[in-house]
Amino acid sequence: MFLCTPYVVCFSGISLLIPHARIKWLFIDDLAIALEDGDTKTVQMVLRDIARAHGMSQLAKETQLNRESLYKSLSKDGNPSFAAITKIMKALGLKITLATQDA
């Protein structure tokens, strides 16, 4: 599943029009799995999709980060700082919760 445009989710050749307020809930499990697995590139891509649905200009205002910098940070070749990721997640209404690893 991936975001084709800010309001269209695509998977298996099917496109669905989704209200942007619900987009992040479609991707929340993907984000949680990527975070748990330590898959930083997938975290970036999922955050990018949620950010696009939220609106990059709005996100730039809320995070006080440059819009172009957001696009670059959340691109597949981006390397965002942890501070940027936490600002982005907070502005998107997301948080990271820590737990100990079971042996």
N, C-alpha and C positions, 0 to 999 in steps of 0.2 A: 504494500500500500504506500502511496506517496501522493504529495500534493501537486496537482497539475497546474492549477492557478490558485489564487488566494481562496476560492470558494468551491473548488472542485477536487474531490479525492478520486484517485484512479487506482484500480487494482484488477488484475485478471481481465484486462480489456474493457472494463466497465468504468464509466465515469458517473460519480454521484455529486449532485449539488448539495452542499452542506452549509447551513448558516455558520458564519465564522466563529460565533460564540461557542459552538460545539466542536470545532476542529481539534482543539487541544485534547479533548477527552478521547478522541479517536486515536491519538498518538501517545497517550500517557503510558500505556503498557510497553510500547516500543522504547520509550525513553527510559522507563524503569529497568527494563531488561538490559539495555545498552549500558546504563550506569552500573548495574550490578556486575556485568561482564567486563567492565573497564574498556568498552569499545568507544573510544573518544570520538572517532569519526562519525559513527552512527549517532552519538549524542548531538554532535554539531548539526548533522543533517535533519534530525527530528526537531531540534530547537529552531533551525532555519525555517522548516515548514510551519511550525506553530507561530513563529515570528512573522512570517509572510501573511498568515491568516489574520494575525493581530493588527498588522500594518507597520511597516518598517519606520515610517516617519513618526508615527505615534510612539513606537518603542524607543526611538532615538530620543524623543523628548523625555520620556519616563525614566530612561536610564542615564540621561545626560551624556550619551555616547554619540559620536558622529554617525550619521546614517550610512555613509560609504564605508566607514570602519565596521559597522555591524554586518553589512553585506560581505565584506572581505573576511571578517572573523568567522562567520557562519558558512563560508563557502567550503567546498571539499578540500581545498588547499589551505584554508585558514588555520591559524594557530592562536585562538583566543586565550587571554589570560583567565585564570580562575576568578579574578575579580570581575571581569566582563561577564563570564558565564553566570555568576551569582547575581549580578545586576539584572541580566536578561531574564533569568528564571524568576526573580522577585517581581519584576514588572509584568511577567506573564502569569503571575499568580501561582507559581510553582515553588516547591522547596525540596531540598535534599534532606532525607532523614538517614542518620547513620545507625548501624547495628553491628554487633560483633559477628565475626565469621565463626560458624560452627565447624569444629574440626572433623 
